[in-house]
Amino acid sequence: MPVHLMDLQPGQRLVLKNKAIAEVIDNMGDGIWVQVRYLESAADPSIVGDEELCHCEEVVGLLEAGSAA
C-alpha cells in the first residue's frame, strides 16, 4: 500500500529506500516533501539524528507502531 505524504503526521515513522528509518517532524502539505529526522541507518550511522527534507520517491513504506524494520 503506497504512502500518501499528504496524510502523514509528525511522529510517524517511515522506511526509506536506503533502508533508514526516519521520523516525520513536519509535513509541508504539498504531497511531495516531508521534514524527517533519521532514527536508524545501518548503511550510514553518522546521519542518525540529522534532519532533512525527504522526497516522496525516497519513501518505501510506513513503519507501523510496534513493528521492526
C-alpha positions in Angstrom: 0.0 0.0 0.0 1.6 3.3 -1.1 2.3 6.0 1.5 0.5 9.3 0.7 2.6 12.1 2.1 -0.4 14.4 2.4 -1.7 12.1 5.2 1.5 11.9 7.2 1.6 13.3 10.7 4.5 14.3 12.9 5.8 11.3 14.9 5.0 8.7 12.2 8.0 6.7 11.1 9.0 5.9 7.5 11.1 3.3 5.9 13.3 4.8 3.2 14.9 3.3 0.0 18.3 3.4 1.7 16.7 1.2 4.5 17.0 4.0 7.0 14.2 4.7 9.5 13.1 8.3 9.7 10.5 10.1 11.9 8.3 12.8 10.3 8.8 16.0 12.1 6.9 18.3 9.7 4.6 17.9 6.7 4.8 20.6 4.1 1.3 19.6 3.0 2.3 19.5 -0.7 2.3 15.7 -1.1 6.0 15.8 -2.2 8.2 16.7 0.8 8.2 15.9 4.5 10.8 17.0 7.0 12.3 14.0 8.8 14.8 13.1 11.5 16.8 9.9 10.9 16.4 7.4 13.7 18.3 4.4 12.3 20.7 3.9 9.4 22.8 0.8 9.2 24.4 2.0 5.9 25.4 5.4 7.4 25.1 5.6 11.2 26.5 9.2 11.0 23.2 10.5 9.8 21.2 9.4 12.8 19.8 12.5 14.4 20.1 14.6 11.3 17.1 16.4 9.9 16.4 17.0 6.3 13.7 17.2 3.6 12.6 13.8 2.3 11.2 13.5 -1.2 8.2 11.2 -1.8 10.2 8.9 -4.1 12.6 8.0 -1.3 9.7 6.6 0.9 9.2 2.8 0.7 6.6 2.5 3.4 5.2 3.4 6.8 6.6 1.7 9.8 3.6 0.8 11.9 3.9 1.2 15.7 5.4 -1.9 17.3 6.9 -3.4 14.1 10.5 -3.9 13.4 12.2 -2.6 10.2 
